[in-house]
């Protein structure tokens, strides 16, 4: 299976968005700081997610992104599919030319595995993940780190003024 950084980052960013959706629009800068994903990379991912109508942008002061639907309606598979990520476990990327231009002995096994993985991720929603205690714990830690960073920046700025 090839789930690359693009798919992992997209799911992470969407989960972050779902976790913070009760606070209004979420800025990509905040997601970037909490998750350690570059802002320019997030902009690319969110362009795809917006195209697939998984998120909507909110302009103006306090703007950012919101989920287009409730977290209970967005599956992990939808997010991965939106960023054109393949969950293909075959060596030939599903083309069937894995053994001298023809289907290899285990092609159908890996094809079935790919389908199982996609079905599994289709059954998990962002709301399912948000409800998990382990994810809530990590999210609180990340939020505290972001608050501390903002406090440090404010302290430095005030110190420079004085």
C-alpha positions in Angstrom: 0.0 0.0 0.0 1.2 3.4 -0.8 -0.3 6.1 1.4 2.1 8.9 1.0 2.7 12.1 2.9 0.0 13.9 0.9 -2.7 11.5 2.1 -1.5 11.5 5.7 -1.2 15.2 5.9 -4.7 15.7 4.3 -6.3 13.4 6.9 -4.3 15.1 9.7 -5.4 18.6 8.6 -9.0 17.6 8.2 -9.0 16.0 11.6 -7.5 19.1 13.1 -10.2 21.2 11.4 -12.9 18.9 12.8 -11.4 19.1 16.3 -11.5 22.9 16.2 -14.7 23.4 14.2 -16.6 24.6 17.3 -14.3 27.6 17.5 -15.3 29.0 14.1 -13.2 29.1 11.0 -9.8 27.5 11.5 -6.8 29.2 9.9 -4.3 27.2 7.9 -1.6 29.0 9.9 -2.9 27.4 13.1 -3.2 24.0 11.5 0.4 24.4 10.3 1.7 25.3 13.7 -0.2 22.5 15.5 0.6 19.8 13.0 4.0 20.8 11.7 2.8 20.9 8.1 4.1 23.7 5.9 1.6 26.4 5.1 2.2 26.3 1.4 1.6 22.5 1.4 -1.6 23.0 3.3 -2.8 25.6 0.8 -2.3 23.0 -2.0 -4.1 20.3 -0.1 -7.0 22.6 0.9 -7.4 23.7 -2.8 -8.1 20.0 -3.6 -10.3 19.5 -0.5 -12.3 22.7 -1.5 -12.6 21.4 -5.1 -14.1 18.2 -3.7 -16.5 20.2 -1.5 -15.1 18.8 1.8 -14.2 22.3 3.1 -15.3 25.8 2.5 -13.2 29.0 3.0 -14.4 31.9 5.1 -12.8 35.2 4.1 -12.1 38.3 6.2 -10.8 38.8 9.7 -11.1 35.6 11.7 -11.5 33.7 8.4 -10.2 30.3 7.7 -11.8 27.0 6.8 -14.8 25.1 7.9 -16.0 21.6 7.1 -18.6 21.7 4.3 -20.6 18.9 6.0 -20.6 17.6 9.6 -17.6 15.5 10.7 -20.0 12.5 10.9 -20.5 12.8 7.1 -16.8 12.9 6.1 -15.0 9.6 5.8 -11.2 9.2 5.9 -11.5 7.6 2.5 -13.1 10.7 1.0 -10.3 12.8 2.2 -7.7 10.5 0.8 -9.5 10.2 -2.5 -9.9 14.0 -2.7 -6.1 14.5 -2.7 -5.7 11.9 -5.5 -4.0 9.4 -3.1 -3.9 5.8 -4.1 -4.5 3.0 -1.6 -3.3 0.5 -4.2 -1.3 -2.4 -2.7 -0.4 -3.9 -6.1 3.0 -3.5 -7.5 1.7 -2.5 -10.9 -0.7 0.3 -9.6 -3.7 -1.8 -10.6 -2.7 -2.0 -14.3 -2.3 -5.8 -14.3 1.1 -5.7 -16.0 3.1 -6.7 -13.0 4.7 -9.9 -14.4 6.3 -9.4 -17.8 3.3 -7.3 -19.0 0.7 -9.6 -17.5 -1.0 -10.1 -14.2 1.3 -11.7 -11.6 0.4 -14.6 -9.4 -0.6 -12.5 -6.4 -2.1 -9.5 -8.3 -5.7 -10.3 -7.2 -4.7 -10.8 -3.6 -3.1 -7.3 -3.5 -6.1 -5.9 -5.4 -8.5 -7.4 -2.8 -6.3 -5.9 0.0 -6.6 -2.5 -1.6 -10.4 -2.8 -1.7 -10.5 -3.9 1.9 -8.4 -0.9 3.0 -10.6 1.5 1.1 -13.7 0.0 2.7 -12.1 0.2 6.1 -11.3 3.9 5.7 -14.8 4.5 4.2 -16.3 3.3 7.5 -14.3 5.7 9.7 -15.6 9.3 9.8 -13.9 12.4 11.2 -16.4 12.4 14.0 -15.4 8.8 14.9 -11.8 10.0 15.3 -12.7 13.2 17.1 -14.6 11.1 19.7 -11.5 9.0 20.5 -9.9 9.8 23.9 -6.3 9.3 22.6 -6.9 11.8 19.8 -8.5 14.3 22.3 -5.4 14.0 24.5 -3.0 14.7 21.6 -5.2 17.6 20.5 -5.2 19.2 23.9 -1.4 18.9 24.1 -1.0 20.5 20.7 -3.4 23.3 21.6 -1.4 24.1 24.8 1.8 24.2 22.7 0.1 26.7 20.3 -1.1 28.8 23.2 2.3 28.8 24.8 3.9 29.8 21.5 1.4 32.7 21.1 2.1 33.8 24.7 5.9 33.7 24.1 5.5 35.8 20.9 3.3 38.3 22.7 5.8 38.5 25.6 8.6 39.2 23.1 6.6 41.8 21.3 5.7 43.6 24.5 9.3 43.4 25.7 10.5 45.1 22.4 8.0 47.9 22.9 9.2 48.6 26.5 
